[in-house]
Amino acid sequence: MSVSDRIRLCVIVPTYNNAGTIAKVVSDVSDHCSDIIVVNDGCTDATAKILQTLPVKTEVVAYDGNRGKGHALVAGFRRARQLGYTHAITIDADGQHFAEDIPLFVKALDDCENGIIVGCRNLNEENMPRQNTFANRFSNFWFRIQTGINLPDTQSGYRLYALDCLSGLQLITSRYEAELELMVFAAWNGTPIVSIPVRVYYPPAGERVSHFRPVYDFFRISVLNTFLCIGALFYGLPKKVLRTVVFRKSPKRNAKGAQTHGV
């Protein structure tokens, strides 16, 4: 059985007040994947109306009040599983990602069918906000401490998830930093995490729409990292050691045949 026979893929687009870009993002995604789930995270602009008039067929998940990107992703994952999808690509609604890179994720499934594939951006890209670059490098450092995995872009929202590895997902936080938390929990449970290079576009400062709040969000990331470091010491590291011991005693299996682990 080929990978394509086992996989049913959708694209999840969480959005909060991206009226200026959401239509193009969905349209671009539809050129590469016809199964699209848009999560309206309590938008207060014209996003909801735009979603109603899109020429592209989409599944829309909506609720009142902005609850954060983490909550939106979980809502999207839950709906994807209900609809029978096995894998989901997440892409931001602000237009920074290139939908043309979706085939790169699909190709990478040959080597990481049961894990998380992270689309890593060039952190030196023109117009990339300086505070984003610092927060990313800060996050990369602590992710390596917490998991032992060297990932060049832990803050990228462009990812592919095997939905089975998210089974039982429970997040401490529901906002911007939830994507980092999700990967740490996944790593602790033995989920493979790999990266592929993707392109990114950052418009000039005057045209940019961003919900990243440098001081507040950096503080939240710092608090989360404190909890995750404690968790790594008392949970993540012992579990990794135990898994290594058990694996050595078990018959060897290749990566595609390995069991997946829930978060």
N, C-alpha and C positions, 0 to 999 in steps of 0.2 A: 504493500500500500504506500503510495507516494505521500509527501507532506501535504500537497494540495487536496488529497482525498480526505485527510483527517482534520483539516482546518476550515473553519468558517470565520471570516474576518470582517470586522466592522471598524469604523473610525468614529471616535467620540470627540466632540468639540464642546468643551465647557466655555460658556460665555457670560461675561458680566459687562454690560454697557459697551458693546463693540458694534454699535449700529453702523459705523462707517466702514467696517471691514468684513463683517460676518457673511454677507451675501457672496463676496468674492471668494472667501475662504471655502465656503461650502461648495461653490461652483467648481473651484480648482480641485477640491478633494474628489468630487463626483467624476472627474476625468480619469481617476485611478481606482476608485472604490465606490460602488453604488449603494453600499450599506452604511448609512450615516446616522448617528445619534447626536443631536444637539441638546445640551443641558443648559436651560435658561436659569441661571443662578440669581433669580430675583432682579432681573434687569429693570431699570427705571427709565431708560431711554426708549428709542423706537425699535429696539431689537426684536421684541415680541411680534410687532406688526410685520417687520421684515420677514421673519420666519414663516409667517402665515402666507406670504405671497411669493415664496421662493419657487422657481420653476423646477427645482430639483426635489425629488421625494426624500423627505427626512423624517426620522422618528424624533419627536420633541419631548423632552422631559422638562417640566416646569414646576416651580413652587414659588410661594410668596416669600419675599425677604431674602437679601443676600446672606448666604451662609458660608461662603468661602469656597475656594477652588477644591480643597480636599473633599468637602461634602459633595460638590458637584461631580467629582470624579467617581466617588463611591456610588452615587445615584446612577451615573452612566454605566458603571460596571454591572450594577445590579440589573439594570434594564437589559443590558447586552446578554447576560446569562439567561434572563427570562425569555429572550427571543431566540435562544439556542446558539449564540455565537461562542466560539472557543477562544478567540483572540481579539484583542482590541488595540488599535493605534490611537493614542491621544495626541491632539494637535491644538495649539493655542489659537484663539479666535482673533488675535490682533494683527495677523498677517505677517508675523516675523518668520514663520516657517514656510518652506516650499513644499507644496503637495507633490511636486514632481519627484520628491525623495521617497515617497511611499514605497515604490518598488524595491528600494534598497533594504527596507525593513523586511519585506516579504522574502527577499533573497537570503537575508541573514537568518531566517527561520530554519534553513537547512542545518545550521550549526547550533541553534538555540531555540528549539521548538517549545521547551517547557519552562522558559524563564522570562526575563525582562531584557529588552533590547533598548538601549538609551541612545538617542540621536545627539551626539556631542557637537556643539557649535565651536566655531573659532572664536575664542575669547578676545582675540585682538582685532575682531571685525570692525570696520569703519562705523562710527556713530554708536558703538556699543556703550551704554551708560557706565561710567566709571564705578558707581556704587554697586552695580550688578556684577561687575568683574570681581570686585573685592569680596562680595558676599559669596560668590561662587567658589573662589579659591579657598575662602574660609571654610565653606561647607565641604569641599573636596578633602581638605586636610582631616577634618573630624570624621568624615565618612570612612576614610582609610583607617583611622584609629579604632573606630567602632566595629568595623567589619573585616579589616585586613584586605579590602579590595581597593585597588587604585583606579578610580574612575575620573576621567578628565572633566566631566561636566555633570555634576550631581543636581544642578538646578534646571536642567533642560526639561521642558514640558512635552517634548516630542519623543514619544516612547511607544514601544509595542509590548503588550502584556499578554502572557498566557493566562487566561482567566482562572484556570484551575489553581494557579499558585496564589490567587487572591482569596481563595475560599476561607470564609470566617474572618474576613478583614475587620479589624477593630483599630481605629486610629485615635490617638490621644488628642490631636488637634484637627481642625477642619479647614484651615486656611492655607496660605501660601506655602508654609513649610511642611505641609502634609505629604508632599511628594518625596521629600527627603526621608521622612519617617517611614513611609511605605517601603522604600528600598532597603532601609536598615532592617526592618522587621523581616522582609523577604530574605535578605542575606542570612540573617540569624537562623532561618528555617531551611537553609540549604538551597534556595532558589538560585539558579545560575543568572548572573547579571553580566552582560557584555555591552560594548559600545560600538557604534559606527559613526563615521563623520557625516554631518549634514550641513547644508548651507543655512544661513540666517540673514535676515534683512532687518536693519534698524533704521527707520526714517530719521531725518534730522530732528533735533530736540523740539522744534516748534510744531512738528506734525505728529509727534509721538503720543500715543495713548497708553498709559501705564498705570496699573493699580498698585505697583510696588512702592511701599512707604519705607524709605531707607532706615530711619531711626527705629520706628515701631517694629517693622518686620525683622530687622537685624536683631533686635532685642528678643523677639519671639524665637528666632532661630538659635540664639545663644542659650536661652532657657531650655529649649528642646534638646540641644546638644548635651547639656548638662545631664538631663534625665537619660538620654541615650548612652552616654558614657558609663553611667552607673548600671544601666541595663546590660551593657556589653560585658561589664566585669562580672556581674552575678548571674547573667542568663545567656547572653550571646556567646561568650567565649567557652563556658562549660558545655553548652549544647554543641558547639563546633567540635570540641575535643571528643565528646561522646559519639558524635556522628562519625568522626574519623576512625575511632576504635571499632565501631560496628561495621563500617564499610570495609575495613581491613579483614574482618572476620567473615564477610559475606563474599559470595562469588562475584567476580568483576563483571560490571555491566557498562555498556557505552552510555554516553550522555543522553541519547534519544530514548533509550530504554529505561532510564532511571525514573523512579517514582517522583511525582511532584509533591511539593510541600505547601501547605496553606499558611497564610500569614495570620 
